[in-house]
Amino acid sequence: MKQLRLLLPAILLLAPAITVQADDGYRLWLKHDRITDGAYLRECSRQFENVMITGESPVLRTAHDEFIAGLESMTGIEVTEVSAPTGRGTIIAGTFSSSPLLASLLSDVQPGTTGDEGYIIRSLRQGRRNITVIASEGERGVLYGIFHLLRIIETESPLDNLAITEKPATKLRLLNHWDNLDGTVERGYAGSSIWNWHLLPDYIHPRYKDYARANASIGINGTVLTNVNSNALVLTRQYLVKVAALADVMRPYGIKVYLTARFSAPRETGGLPTSDPLDSDVIRWWGEKAAEIYSLIPDFGGFLVKANSEGQPGPQNYGRTHADGANMLADAVAPFGGVVMWRAFVYDNNVPVDRAKQAYNEFVPLDGTFRANVLIQVKNGPIDFQPREPFHPLFGAMPETPLMPEFQITQEYLGCATNLVFLAPLFSETLAGDTYAAGPGSKVSRIIDGTIHGNTLTGMAGVSNIGSERNWTGHLFGQANWYAFGRLAWNPDLSPGQIASEWIRMTITQDPVIEEGIAAMMLSSRETAVNYMTPLGLHHIMAEGHHWGPGPWVDRGRPDWTAVYYHRADTLGIGFDRTKSGSGAVNQYFPPLDSVFNDPQSCPENLLLWFHHLPWYHMMKSGRTLWDELCLKYQEGVDSADGYLTYWESLEGRIDDEQHRHVRQMLRIQAQEARWWKDACLTYFQTFSRMPFPEGVEQPRHNLEYYRGLKFYYVPGI
């Protein structure tokens, strides 16, 4: 927040407030508003007055239309379509195979440089003529290159001497919708589902195309339409024709549709007495179902499966393994080029000693037994999308099996879309984590992109935060997390700062001073939320059921669904002992990480209570006791949330009025919720520590009975 305080005076000294047009957030980062910088407009005119985009496929036509519409909207240039370079500037786009001219202009490019989805953007000169080329070996690459160039223009970045070669790090870059057939969205905080199943296939809402545009613009190439807690009805003919209609909308934007497959579908909708994956009738049923799907949707992507987790049916119901179940489905879709993504979010029906160990224990023994078209989809951490977790120990532990990380874009444990929490730092923290699976430098990103173990089937999934709200995500800044996921799925090495800057410039402002201030707020926001919710490695201490707000006292029901199971606070100390002498979870990490995590002196303090149960008097690196450090972290989170509100209020009149009003209200809620978290948690933990709050920590506003007595009904997203 120090940076924000320094910036605030500068912002307040800006020129008088400007009149801005109301913006309800619907256009996301594809606003394409008219550029006002005269010099930049002249440069655009010099570079792009003529266009050649070759090819007549649906995807290439989409690329053509997106570029012309975007350029004309931002610049007012009336683009002339030409058959050969002419005038001052021409943009030429297409595949190498569709354009002999591109092939000759880029004769130095070696086959395989771009693949089907990568692209080259290059500035060339022919005499006094400017030529900008966008080329790829595949039509989707051309589309992505077009969106990249539009992003350059929209952020008013330099246009001369372009020399860009990009290729996605992962093959599958998917959104996972948790949308139900009844229109609700599990853990969705932005209204109801965008899929109107009742009106499909006859009515195609314009929003579906806008959704496809937004995803394609950030390189997302697949969407899983339905909830992992799936309904078998979606696999019936009645719904498959509706899915086919959505696939038709997505296809011109290079996006494949996928479905979640309920493992018990053969019994529930197929009339069979069993769903045993080794039963011949079950195998036949899934084969016929796959053939039916592909007859309607020739480019259908495949299935996402949640099995034997949280009560969902699966192969273990029949004494079979996860591999038995995944392979049966994989065999069904393999003839059509489909894949199966099998979730590793599992834990024993009987409460384990440590739930964090369950997925590793179940899946590592199965390494090398899955079909070639199976990916194991692994949450970023070993528990459940907590504000901070160590990366999942499965990353690097299954060298013969492709793993794809699953990130949660929707903020189930991070404010439920009432809190501004920019998730790029969380995603990057996981991707940059060094597993040591093949020695130093074995980052999670190099595991999932196939570099370390040579996997060719790769992917990354993000649980969608999209709903029927006009601004798509409920909170304006929730859009930034959707955007960040797409950009990092394409390139895991992008910095959160670059991603934040791009999004701000395309969504809120081009003013460099304000951009810097908003970026500072965004980049610190995840740590702020961790501080006022679960600092120092605490986790899973939210309220029961809806997961909104604090509930460190929750002790009802299944133990590993309670808060007390995880924080284990007592009069001696706090934290979950996962050391070699505790649950042994540290042993699931490669050396030297196992030893680093095992020793409280070397364990990162932001994960200390994840791996250790420590005395309240444990001395921290700051020289403070654990209790004092915990209290001050909570207070730091509250102070930062207050600072965000103060800073944002200073921007009134300097950014869009509707954007400002919306975010101001949300930040007021966030500041209130931050105090609620601090007061409730510290009041509860003080009953064990029996120590006073240190200087600088605000006294809680109410007693513990007040916070424990709060009840909330109809919280969205359950």
C-alpha positions in Angstrom: 0.0 0.0 0.0 3.0 2.3 0.4 3.2 2.5 -3.4 -0.5 3.5 -3.6 0.0 6.2 -1.0 2.8 7.7 -3.0 0.8 7.6 -6.2 -2.3 9.2 -4.7 -1.1 12.8 -4.6 0.0 12.6 -8.2 -3.4 11.4 -9.2 -5.2 14.1 -7.3 -3.1 16.7 -9.1 -4.2 15.5 -12.6 -6.0 17.8 -15.0 -9.7 18.5 -14.1 -12.0 15.6 -14.3 -13.0 14.5 -17.8 -16.3 13.5 -19.1 -16.4 9.8 -19.8 -19.1 7.6 -21.3 -20.8 5.1 -19.1 -19.4 1.6 -19.4 -21.3 -1.4 -18.0 -18.5 -3.8 -18.6 -20.2 -6.0 -21.2 -17.5 -5.4 -23.8 -14.8 -6.8 -21.5 -11.3 -6.1 -22.9 -12.6 -5.9 -26.5 -14.0 -2.4 -26.2 -12.2 -1.1 -29.3 -13.0 2.5 -28.4 -11.8 5.3 -30.7 -8.1 6.2 -30.2 -7.7 9.9 -29.4 -3.9 10.1 -29.8 -3.5 11.8 -33.2 0.0 10.7 -33.8 -0.9 7.1 -33.1 -3.9 7.3 -35.4 -1.7 8.6 -38.2 0.7 5.7 -37.6 -2.2 3.2 -37.8 -3.3 4.8 -41.1 0.2 4.5 -42.5 0.4 0.8 -41.6 -3.0 -0.6 -42.2 -5.0 1.3 -44.9 -5.1 -1.9 -47.0 -5.8 -5.4 -46.0 -5.3 -8.9 -47.5 -6.6 -11.8 -45.4 -6.7 -14.9 -47.5 -8.8 -18.0 -47.1 -12.6 -18.7 -46.9 -12.9 -21.1 -44.0 -15.1 -20.0 -41.1 -12.1 -19.4 -38.8 -10.3 -17.3 -41.4 -13.5 -15.3 -42.2 -13.8 -14.7 -38.5 -10.2 -13.4 -38.4 -11.0 -11.1 -41.4 -14.1 -9.7 -39.8 -12.6 -9.2 -36.4 -9.6 -7.3 -37.7 -11.6 -5.0 -40.0 -14.3 -4.3 -37.4 -11.7 -3.7 -34.6 -9.5 -1.5 -36.7 -12.3 0.6 -38.0 -13.8 1.0 -34.6 -10.5 2.1 -33.0 -9.1 4.3 -35.8 -12.0 5.3 -38.1 -9.9 4.0 -41.0 -12.0 2.8 -43.9 -10.0 -0.3 -44.8 -9.6 -1.1 -48.5 -9.4 -4.8 -49.3 -6.7 -5.5 -52.0 -5.3 -8.5 -53.8 -1.7 -7.3 -53.7 0.3 -4.9 -51.5 -0.4 -1.3 -52.4 -0.4 2.2 -51.0 1.5 3.2 -47.9 0.7 0.2 -45.8 -0.9 -3.3 -46.2 -1.6 -6.0 -43.7 -1.4 -9.5 -45.1 -2.7 -12.4 -43.1 -3.3 -16.1 -43.7 -1.8 -19.5 -43.5 1.3 -20.4 -45.4 -0.7 -22.9 -47.5 -3.4 -20.4 -48.4 -1.1 -17.6 -49.4 1.9 -18.1 -51.6 2.8 -14.5 -51.1 3.1 -15.0 -47.3 5.2 -18.1 -47.9 7.6 -16.0 -50.1 7.7 -13.1 -47.7 8.5 -15.4 -44.8 10.7 -17.9 -46.7 13.1 -18.0 -43.8 10.6 -19.5 -41.5 11.1 -23.2 -40.8 8.2 -25.7 -40.9 6.8 -26.3 -37.4 7.8 -22.8 -36.2 4.2 -21.9 -35.5 2.3 -25.2 -35.5 -1.5 -24.9 -36.0 -2.0 -22.3 -33.3 1.1 -20.2 -33.1 1.8 -17.2 -35.4 4.3 -14.8 -36.7 3.7 -11.0 -36.8 6.4 -9.2 -38.7 6.9 -5.7 -40.1 8.4 -5.6 -43.6 9.3 -2.9 -46.1 9.0 -3.0 -49.9 10.5 0.2 -51.1 8.5 2.9 -49.4 5.6 0.6 -48.7 4.9 -0.8 -45.2 3.8 -4.4 -44.9 2.7 -6.2 -41.8 2.3 -9.9 -42.1 0.4 -12.3 -39.8 1.1 -15.9 -40.7 0.6 -19.4 -39.3 0.6 -23.0 -40.3 -3.0 -23.2 -39.1 -6.1 -21.0 -39.4 -6.5 -20.7 -35.6 -3.0 -19.3 -35.5 -4.1 -16.6 -37.9 -7.1 -15.8 -35.7 -4.9 -15.6 -32.6 -2.4 -13.4 -34.4 -5.1 -11.0 -35.5 -6.3 -10.7 -31.9 -2.7 -10.1 -30.8 -2.3 -7.2 -33.3 -5.6 -5.8 -32.2 -4.3 -5.9 -28.6 -1.2 -4.0 -29.7 -3.4 -1.3 -31.3 -5.8 -1.1 -28.4 -3.0 -0.6 -25.9 -1.4 1.9 -28.2 1.8 0.0 -28.3 4.5 0.6 -30.9 3.6 -0.6 -34.4 7.0 -0.4 -36.2 9.5 -3.1 -36.4 7.2 -5.8 -35.2 9.0 -9.2 -34.9 6.7 -11.5 -32.9 6.7 -15.3 -32.9 4.4 -17.0 -30.5 3.3 -20.5 -29.9 1.0 -21.7 -27.1 2.7 -23.6 -24.2 -0.2 -26.0 -23.9 -2.4 -27.8 -26.4 -5.7 -27.6 -24.5 -6.7 -24.3 -22.9 -10.1 -24.8 -21.4 -12.7 -23.1 -19.3 -14.6 -25.4 -17.0 -18.1 -24.2 -16.5 -19.9 -25.4 -13.3 -23.2 -24.6 -14.9 -26.2 -26.9 -14.2 -29.0 -27.8 -16.6 -31.5 -25.9 -14.3 -29.7 -22.6 -15.0 -27.9 -22.4 -11.6 -24.1 -22.2 -11.4 -22.3 -24.0 -8.6 -19.8 -21.6 -7.0 -21.0 -19.0 -9.5 -21.3 -15.5 -8.3 -22.3 -13.7 -11.5 -25.9 -14.7 -11.9 -27.3 -17.7 -13.6 -25.9 -19.8 -16.4 -25.3 -18.1 -19.8 -26.6 -21.3 -21.5 -30.3 -21.1 -22.0 -31.0 -24.8 -22.4 -34.7 -24.3 -22.7 -34.5 -22.2 -25.8 -31.6 -24.1 -27.4 -31.2 -25.2 -30.2 -33.7 -22.9 -31.8 -32.7 -19.6 -30.3 -29.0 -18.6 -30.3 -28.4 -15.7 -27.9 -26.0 -13.1 -29.2 -24.1 -13.5 -26.0 -22.8 -16.9 -27.1 -20.9 -15.3 -29.9 -19.5 -12.6 -27.7 -18.4 -15.3 -25.2 -16.6 -17.1 -28.1 -14.9 -13.8 -29.2 -13.6 -13.1 -25.7 -12.2 -16.5 -25.3 -10.5 -16.6 -28.7 -9.0 -13.2 -28.1 -6.9 -14.7 -25.2 -6.2 -18.0 -26.8 -8.7 -20.2 -25.0 -9.7 -23.1 -27.4 -12.1 -25.2 -25.4 -15.1 -24.9 -23.1 -16.6 -27.6 -20.9 -20.2 -26.5 -20.8 -21.5 -28.4 -17.8 -20.8 -28.9 -14.1 -18.3 -31.6 -12.9 -21.1 -32.6 -10.5 -22.8 -33.6 -13.7 -26.3 -34.5 -14.7 -26.5 -37.5 -17.0 -29.4 -35.9 -19.0 -26.9 -33.8 -20.9 -25.8 -37.0 -22.7 -29.3 -37.7 -24.0 -30.3 -36.8 -27.6 -32.6 -34.0 -26.3 -29.6 -32.1 -24.9 -27.0 -33.2 -27.4 -28.7 -31.3 -30.2 -28.5 -28.2 -28.0 -24.8 -28.8 -27.4 -24.4 -29.1 -31.1 -26.0 -25.7 -31.6 -23.5 -24.1 -29.2 -20.6 -25.9 -30.9 -21.7 -24.3 -34.2 -21.3 -20.9 -32.5 -17.9 -21.7 -31.1 -16.4 -23.4 -34.1 -15.6 -20.2 -36.2 -13.6 -18.9 -33.2 -11.5 -22.1 -33.0 -13.2 -23.3 -29.8 -14.2 -27.0 -29.2 -17.0 -27.9 -26.8 -16.6 -30.6 -24.1 -19.0 -32.2 -21.7 -18.8 -33.6 -18.2 -19.7 -37.3 -18.2 -21.6 -38.7 -15.2 -20.0 -42.1 -14.6 -23.4 -43.6 -13.8 -25.1 -42.5 -17.0 -25.4 -46.1 -18.5 -27.5 -47.0 -15.5 -29.3 -43.7 -15.0 -30.3 -42.9 -18.6 -29.2 -46.0 -20.6 -31.3 -48.6 -18.9 -28.4 -50.8 -17.9 -28.2 -52.5 -14.5 -24.7 -51.4 -13.9 -22.0 -48.8 -14.8 -19.1 -51.1 -14.2 -16.3 -49.9 -16.6 -15.3 -53.5 -17.3 -18.8 -54.7 -18.2 -19.1 -55.4 -21.9 -22.6 -53.8 -22.1 -21.3 -50.6 -20.4 -18.3 -50.4 -22.8 -20.7 -50.8 -25.7 -23.1 -48.2 -24.4 -20.3 -45.6 -24.1 -18.9 -46.4 -27.5 -22.4 -45.9 -29.1 -22.9 -42.7 -27.1 -19.5 -41.3 -28.3 -20.5 -42.2 -31.9 -23.8 -40.4 -31.5 -22.1 -37.3 -30.1 -19.6 -37.1 -32.9 -22.3 -37.6 -35.5 -23.8 -34.3 -34.2 -20.5 -32.6 -33.3 -17.6 -33.8 -35.5 -15.1 -31.7 -33.6 -16.4 -32.6 -30.1 -13.4 -32.3 -27.7 -14.2 -35.1 -25.2 -15.2 -35.6 -21.6 -14.3 -34.2 -18.2 -15.0 -36.6 -15.3 -15.3 -36.2 -11.6 -15.5 -39.6 -10.1 -15.5 -41.1 -6.6 -15.2 -37.7 -5.0 -17.7 -35.9 -2.8 -20.3 -38.6 -3.4 -20.0 -38.7 -7.2 -20.2 -42.2 -8.7 -17.1 -43.7 -10.2 -15.2 -46.9 -11.0 -14.4 -47.5 -7.3 -18.1 -48.3 -6.7 -17.4 -51.5 -8.6 -14.0 -52.3 -7.2 -12.2 -50.8 -10.2 -9.5 -48.1 -10.4 -9.5 -44.6 -11.7 -7.5 -45.9 -14.7 -10.1 -48.5 -15.4 -12.8 -45.8 -15.6 -10.7 -43.3 -17.5 -9.5 -45.8 -20.1 -13.0 -47.1 -20.8 -14.1 -43.6 -21.7 -10.9 -42.9 -23.5 -11.4 -45.9 -25.7 -14.9 -44.7 -26.6 -13.7 -41.3 -27.9 -10.3 -42.3 -29.3 -11.6 -43.2 -32.8 -12.8 -39.7 -33.1 -9.8 -37.9 -31.7 -11.4 -37.1 -28.4 -9.7 -36.9 -25.0 -10.7 -37.6 -21.4 -9.8 -35.3 -18.6 -10.0 -37.2 -15.3 -10.0 -35.1 -12.2 -7.6 -35.9 -9.4 -9.8 -34.1 -6.8 -10.6 -37.2 -4.8 -10.5 -38.1 -1.2 -11.5 -41.3 0.6 -15.0 -41.9 1.7 -13.5 -42.6 5.1 -11.8 -39.7 6.6 -8.1 -39.9 6.0 -5.3 -39.0 8.4 -4.6 -36.1 6.0 -6.8 -35.2 3.1 -3.9 -33.3 1.4 -2.3 -36.7 0.7 -5.2 -38.5 -0.9 -4.9 -37.6 -4.5 -1.2 -38.5 -4.5 -1.8 -41.8 -2.8 -4.5 -42.8 -5.3 -2.9 -41.7 -8.6 0.8 -42.1 -8.3 0.5 -46.0 -8.3 -1.5 -45.7 -11.5 1.2 -43.8 -13.4 1.8 -45.3 -16.8 -1.6 -47.2 -16.9 -3.7 -44.5 -18.5 -4.4 -44.4 -22.2 -2.5 -41.9 -24.4 -5.6 -39.7 -24.7 -6.2 -39.3 -21.0 -5.0 -36.3 -19.0 -5.2 -36.1 -15.2 -6.6 -32.7 -14.1 -5.0 -31.6 -10.9 -6.0 -28.7 -8.7 -3.2 -26.2 -8.2 -2.9 -27.2 -4.5 -3.6 -30.4 -2.6 -6.7 -29.3 -0.7 -9.2 -27.1 -2.6 -8.5 -23.8 -4.2 -7.5 -22.1 -1.0 -6.2 -18.5 -0.9 -2.7 -20.0 -0.6 -1.6 -23.6 -0.9 1.7 -25.2 -1.8 1.6 -26.6 -5.4 0.1 -30.0 -5.6 2.7 -32.8 -5.0 1.3 -34.7 -8.0 3.1 -32.3 -10.3 6.3 -34.1 -11.3 5.3 -37.4 -9.6 3.6 -39.0 -12.6 6.2 -38.8 -15.4 4.3 -41.2 -17.7 1.0 -39.4 -17.5 0.1 -35.9 -18.8 -1.1 -33.7 -16.0 -3.1 -30.5 -16.6 -3.5 -28.0 -13.7 -6.9 -26.8 -12.7 -7.2 -23.2 -11.4 -10.3 -21.7 -10.0 -11.1 -18.4 -11.7 -14.3 -18.0 -9.8 -13.5 -16.8 -6.2 -15.1 -19.6 -4.1 -12.7 -19.0 -1.2 -11.6 -15.5 -2.1 -14.6 -13.3 -1.5 -17.2 -14.9 -3.7 -16.8 -12.0 -6.2 -17.4 -9.3 -3.7 -13.7 -8.9 -3.2 -11.1 -7.5 -5.7 -8.5 -10.3 -5.8 -6.4 -10.4 -8.9 -5.5 -14.1 -9.4 -2.5 -13.9 -11.8 -0.1 -13.8 -8.9 -1.7 -17.0 -7.5 -1.6 -18.7 -10.9 2.0 -17.7 -11.5 3.1 -18.7 -8.1 1.9 -22.3 -8.8 3.3 -22.4 -12.3 6.7 -21.1 -11.2 7.0 -23.6 -8.4 10.1 -25.8 -8.6 9.1 -29.4 -8.2 12.7 -30.7 -8.4 11.3 -33.7 -10.2 14.2 -33.7 -12.6 16.5 -31.5 -10.5 16.5 -27.8 -10.0 14.4 -25.8 -12.6 11.7 -28.5 -12.9 9.0 -25.8 -12.6 5.3 -26.8 -12.6 5.0 -25.0 -16.0 7.7 -27.2 -17.5 5.9 -30.3 -16.2 2.6 -29.4 -17.7 3.9 -28.2 -21.0 5.6 -31.5 -21.6 9.2 -30.2 -21.4 10.3 -32.3 -18.5 8.7 -35.7 -19.3 8.1 -35.4 -23.0 4.3 -35.4 -22.9 2.7 -34.2 -26.2 -0.9 -34.0 -24.8 -0.9 -30.9 -22.6 -3.4 -28.6 -21.1 -4.6 -26.1 -18.5 -8.1 -25.6 -17.1 -9.8 -22.7 -15.3 -13.1 -22.9 -13.5 -15.2 -20.2 -15.0 -16.4 -17.1 -13.2 -18.9 -16.3 -16.0 -22.6 -15.7 -15.5 -25.6 -13.8 -16.7 -24.6 -10.5 -15.1 -24.2 -7.8 -17.6 -20.5 -7.5 -16.9 -20.1 -11.3 -17.1 -18.2 -11.8 -13.9 -20.2 -9.9 -11.2 -17.2 -7.8 -10.1 -15.6 -5.8 -12.9 -12.1 -6.9 -11.7 -13.3 -10.5 -11.9 -12.9 -10.1 -15.7 -9.1 -9.6 -15.1 -8.9 -13.2 -13.7 -10.6 -14.7 -16.8 -8.2 -12.6 -18.9 -5.2 -13.7 -16.8 -6.0 -17.3 -17.1 -6.2 -17.2 -20.9 -2.9 -15.3 -21.1 -1.1 -17.7 -18.7 -2.5 -20.8 -20.3 -0.9 -19.5 -23.6 2.4 -18.4 -21.9 3.0 -19.4 -18.3 6.0 -17.1 -18.2 4.1 -13.9 -18.6 4.4 -11.7 -15.6 1.3 -10.7 -13.6 2.4 -7.1 -14.0 2.3 -7.3 -17.8 -1.1 -9.0 -17.7 -2.5 -6.4 -15.3 -1.2 -3.6 -17.5 -2.8 -5.0 -20.7 -6.1 -5.5 -19.0 -6.2 -2.1 -17.4 -5.3 -0.3 -20.7 -8.0 -2.2 -22.6 -10.7 -2.1 -20.0 -10.3 1.0 -17.8 -7.7 3.7 -18.8 -4.7 4.5 -20.9 -3.5 7.1 -18.4 -0.1 5.9 -17.3 -0.3 7.3 -13.8 -3.7 5.8 -13.1 -2.7 2.6 -14.8 0.2 2.3 -12.4 -2.0 2.9 -9.4 -4.6 0.4 -10.4 -1.9 -2.2 -11.2 -0.3 -1.7 -7.8 -3.7 -2.4 -6.2 -4.3 -5.5 -8.4 -0.8 -7.0 -7.9 -1.0 -6.7 -4.1 -4.6 -7.8 -3.8 -4.1 -11.6 -3.6 -1.6 -11.1 -0.7 -4.0 -8.7 0.9 -6.8 -11.3 0.8 -4.6 -14.0 2.2 -3.6 -11.7 5.1 -7.2 -10.9 6.2 -8.4 -14.5 5.5 -5.8 -17.2 6.1 -2.3 -15.8 6.8 0.9 -17.8 7.5 -0.4 -21.0 5.9 -3.8 -21.3 7.5 -6.4 -22.8 5.3 -10.0 -24.0 5.0 -11.4 -21.9 7.9 -14.3 -20.5 6.0 -18.0 -20.8 6.9 -19.6 -24.1 6.2 -21.7 -24.7 3.1 -21.6 -21.5 1.2 -17.9 -20.8 2.1 -18.6 -17.1 2.4 -17.0 -15.4 5.3 -15.0 -16.8 8.3 -15.8 -20.0 10.2 -12.7 -21.1 12.1 -15.1 -22.7 14.8 -16.8 -25.0 12.3 -16.7 -28.5 13.7 -19.9 -30.2 12.6 -20.2 -33.0 10.1 -17.4 -34.9 8.3 -14.1 -33.9 10.0 -12.2 -33.0 6.8 -15.0 -30.6 5.9 -14.5 -28.7 9.1 -12.2 -25.8 10.0 -10.9 -27.3 13.2 -9.6 -30.3 11.2 -7.2 -28.0 9.4 -6.1 -25.3 11.9 -5.9 -27.6 14.9 -5.6 -24.7 17.3 -5.2 -25.6 21.0 -3.8 -23.9 24.1 -0.3 -24.9 23.0 -0.3 -23.6 19.4 -1.8 -23.8 15.9 -1.3 -25.4 12.5 -1.5 -28.8 10.8 1.6 -31.0 11.4 2.5 -32.4 8.0 6.1 -33.1 8.9 7.8 -36.5 8.7 6.8 -37.0 12.3 3.3 -35.8 11.6 1.0 -36.8 8.7 4.1 -37.2 6.5 2.7 -35.0 3.6 6.1 -33.4 3.2 7.3 -36.8 2.0 5.2 -36.4 -1.2 7.5 -33.6 -2.4 10.9 -34.2 -4.1 14.2 -33.5 -2.2 15.2 -30.9 -1.2 11.6 -29.5 -0.8 10.6 -32.3 1.6 13.4 -31.1 4.0 12.7 -27.4 3.4 9.1 -27.8 4.3 9.8 -30.2 7.1 11.9 -27.7 9.1 10.1 -24.7 10.5 13.2 -22.6 10.2 13.5 -23.2 6.4 9.8 -23.5 5.6 8.5 -20.4 3.9 6.6 -18.4 6.5 3.6 -18.0 4.2 3.2 -21.8 4.4 4.3 -22.3 8.0 1.0 -23.4 9.5 0.2 -25.5 6.5 3.1 -27.8 7.4 3.6 -27.2 11.1 1.8 -27.1 14.4 3.7 -24.5 16.3 3.5 -22.9 19.8 1.9 -19.5 20.1 5.3 -18.2 21.4 7.2 -19.6 18.3 9.7 -16.8 17.3 9.2 -15.6 13.7 11.8 -14.1 11.4 10.5 -10.6 12.3 11.4 -11.2 15.9 7.7 -11.3 16.9 5.9 -14.3 18.4 3.7 -16.3 16.1 0.6 -14.9 17.9 1.7 -11.3 17.3 2.7 -12.0 13.7 -0.7 -13.6 13.0 -2.6 -10.7 14.5 -0.5 -8.1 12.6 -1.0 -10.0 9.3 -4.7 -9.9 9.7 -4.5 -6.1 10.5 -2.3 -5.6 7.5 -4.9 -7.2 5.3 -7.6 -4.9 6.7 -5.4 -1.8 6.3 -4.7 -2.7 2.6 -8.4 -3.2 1.9 -9.1 0.2 3.4 -6.3 1.7 1.2 -7.9 0.3 -1.9 -11.1 2.0 -1.2 -9.4 5.3 -0.5 -7.4 5.1 -3.6 -10.3 4.2 -5.8 -12.4 7.0 -4.4 -9.7 9.4 -5.6 -10.3 8.3 -9.2 -13.8 9.7 -9.4 -14.3 11.7 -12.5 -11.0 10.4 -14.0 -12.3 7.0 -15.2 -15.7 5.9 -16.4 -18.5 6.9 -14.0 -20.3 3.5 -14.1 -17.1 1.5 -13.6 -16.1 3.8 -10.8 -19.5 3.6 -9.0 -19.6 -0.2 -9.3 -16.1 -0.9 -8.0 -16.4 1.7 -5.2 -19.4 -0.2 -3.8 -17.6 -3.5 -4.1 -14.5 -2.1 -2.3 -16.7 -0.9 0.5 -18.0 -4.4 0.9 -14.5 -5.8 0.8 -13.3 -3.4 3.5 -16.2 -4.6 5.7 -15.6 -8.2 5.0 -11.8 -7.9 5.7 -12.7 -6.5 9.2 -15.2 -9.3 9.7 -12.6 -11.9 8.8 -10.0 -10.3 11.1 -12.3 -9.8 14.1 -13.9 -13.2 13.9 -10.7 -15.2 13.4 -8.6 -13.4 16.0 -11.4 -13.4 18.6 -11.7 -17.2 18.1 -8.0 -18.0 18.1 -7.5 -15.8 21.2 -9.5 -18.3 23.2 -6.6 -20.7 22.7 -3.6 -18.3 22.7 -4.9 -16.4 25.8 -2.6 -13.6 24.7 -3.4 -9.9 24.2 -3.6 -8.3 20.8 -0.3 -6.6 20.0 0.0 -2.8 19.5 -1.3 -1.7 16.1 -4.2 -4.2 16.0 -7.7 -2.9 16.2 -9.8 -4.4 18.9 -12.6 -6.6 17.5 -16.0 -4.8 17.2 -18.0 -7.7 18.7 -17.4 -10.7 20.9 -17.0 -14.3 19.6 -20.6 -15.2 20.3 -21.8 -12.5 17.9 -19.6 -13.8 15.1 -20.6 -17.4 15.7 -24.2 -16.5 15.8 -24.3 -14.9 12.3 -26.5 -16.8 9.9 -26.8 -16.3 6.2 -29.4 -17.7 3.8 -29.5 -18.1 0.0 -25.9 -17.1 -0.4 -25.2 -17.4 -4.2 -23.1 -20.1 -5.7 -24.0 -23.2 -3.6 
